[in-house]
Amino acid sequence: MSDSQTRTGPSAAAASSEENPERRLNMIDAINDALDIMLARDSDVIVMGEDVGYFGGVFRATAGLQEKHGKTRVFDTPISECGIIGVAVGMGAYGLRPVPEIQFADYIYPGLDQLVSEAARLRYRSATEFIAPMTVRSPFGGGIFGGQTHSQSPEAMFTHVSGLKTVIPATPYDAKGLLIASIEDNDPVIFFEPKRIYNGPFSGFYDKPVEPWKKHKDSVVPEGYYRIELGKARHVTQGDALTVLAYGTMVHVAEAVCADKGIKADILDLRTLVPLDIEAIEASVEKTGRCLIVHEATRTSGFGAELSALVTERCFYHLEAPVERVTGFDTPYPHSLEWAYFPGPVRIGEAIDKILKD
Amino acid sequence: MADQLPDSTDAAHTADRSNKPSLSLHVPEPKYRPGDTADFSHIDIGEAGGMPRPDEASDPAQMTDFAYGLVRVLGEDNQAHGAWNPKLPGDTLRKMLGYMALVRAFDERMFRGQRQGKTSFYMKCTGEEATSVAAGMALASDDMVFPSYRQQGILIARDYPLVDMINQIYSNKADKLKGRQLPIMYSARDYNFFSISGNLATQLPQAVGWAMASAIKNDSRIAATWVGEGSTAEGDFHSACTFATVYNAPVILNVINNQWAISSFSGFAGAERTTFAARALGYGLAGLRVDGNDALAVFAAQQWAANRARSNSGPTLIEYFTYRAEGHSTSDDPSGYRSAQEREEWPLGDPITRLKDHLIAIGEWDEDRQAAMDKECAERVKAATKEAEKNGILGHGLHHPFRTMFEDVFEDLPWHLQEQAAQAIREREIKWPDSHPKDGAGK
């Protein structure tokens, strides 16, 4: 593929389908579309990160954007997550709305002090004199043989910090609408993109052929601007057998397992962890009386622990079985044993059987 | 073949080390500890007027000498010397002296206030007044400053109301920051003064980011930031220098080398090996090393860097060589780790005395006017203190409605914070049943 082809990939794809109201995009194209729209709508939006400029990002999420919007709106940065987040705080103080990309969620830790102590606290500590309205995009999660430094799911760390919002889309339609809402939000948002499903939803059956997004109903991504309010969960399937709380890749895995087992589950895609749609969770658990929580992240102090506590505190008298968590193991993400680590159909299936036993 | 290859036990690998001493770790140690006689004659302070003033658009590679020398203007004869003399009119010099004296009077009273139990904490900048007052005066009032915790002089030089500073220090009901921040962690957006963080050096990349934004928007405002020499060891300093040079950001990075980071002398940030201004060289930043107790040199250096930044000629890193004359904070007692003599032996003197002596030497000032000014400063601070005390002091009453504890975590209050706010208000009725909303403790 030549440079020019590389650089115009997703935008060209989006443009060529302008007459098609049923335009289908994968998640990368949907994210690119959201960034493109926000760069055009708001001159205060800037996109920056390692390799995001001329090259268009290692996952191509920013392809074509520098060429279209200019080098001072979309640019490469030094390999310094502390610097990327730190300058984004200063840009926010100036009045810009930066959208920094951290190339992999695993790389975010050098920027943690700027996120946790600075971006998250600025509104509070300055009593609204200064804010840090940034959307930190970052691919996260495993399933692509990324090894322990390209597979982590560190979302719980950010939900633990007062002042940060954490958003995780599971479909192309949601990725676009949630990203636009995140960029427009006046609080700092951690926007984790499940990279395993950038190019197609994942059933968890890793040995089956990959399904492309175009066969999935939620790959229909309308042209132009739309937003999905942060803090509203999405009903994936309706059912009475049990409630499944999931987000990102695991939404699709849980859906496939339930379909495979012929179970009518109430599957909620949480979409944002903070703020959390507690009303949707309570309504579902009160209806089903059983709750399974699924995430790919490590188990101990994972977000599933918070969800389990909330469901137990708020829905205890509706529960007919203990709340179950299916998670990754408390180990680093192993390279060769990726599919042994991944909380796939076997682990989820066992948990469902256990919940439904009585 | 194998028997021809040396293995790890081969004599050839170890023989040449056999007569060498074993490795030893160097742990820096300051020259003087409590009880020692301090002698700073080893510090080369050069001569006032000894350094040339390079063009503001100079290539950093041609400015190596400025990273190791010391820009000085005020000499032993109390006259201004050399190309760096900013040639300020008498009125400006008197104003500068007045701000510095006011900072010192303010520090004295706030320190005392903390000892009297009016607040929890305070930090003086005694001996370092020039590095914030004179530097602040060299910037435009709409330039954005990202200070560390010892730059109260910038706020004072920008005529920020003393009573608002004290309200913050007392965390009282008029505190604009709603009692949320440790004393002296000011924020003053209307004065282009960024919210101070307690986490060190985080303001450096933020200042660079602000400057980048100003450049992206083709604005004319620049940013300046201050950091202690100790926290140049933080990764944020490296990130800031890298981003500043990569994007040629219109920013000034001020390093206040006051020799001490709480009890750790500058050697723990690398001062035994090189200067802090020399950090600039590796990044390709312009670097200046300046007498931080010489208000004219401080002003001139900051002005040089501001002109450079404003003309797209690039960022500057300035080391202000100074001395922290008092403790780190009200929680610190420096007599436990350094010689009490250091302050009086410091070869660069006191910044206020030096500027005063200069004004007198050029016939623009006299001791009587100085005494009158000092008295007026003390009275202004006293009056502001009394005014602020009407709004309460820390620990006396619940100054802020409990809901303010939960507001501004986010722009809107999500359900979990609403629930927690209700809990706090319920607890108030149990813990402080006599408190009443009219005391400022309302819901």
Interface residues (C-beta under 8 A of the other chain):
Chain A: I46 T72 R73 T77 P78 S80 C82 G83 I85 G86 V87 A88 V89 G90 M91 A93 Y94 G95 L96 P98 P110 D113 Q114 S117 E118 R121 L122 R123 Y124 R125 S126 A127 T128 E129 F130 I131 S162 G163 K165 D185 N186 D187 G231 V274 P275 L276 I278
Chain B: M144 F146 K176 L177 K178 R180 Q181 M185 S187 A188 R189 F194 S195 S197 N199 T202 L204 P205 Q206 A207 V208 G209 W210 A211 M212 A213 S214 A215 I216 K217 A223 G235 D236 H238 S239 A240 T242 F243 V246 D408 V409 F410 E411 P414 W415 H416
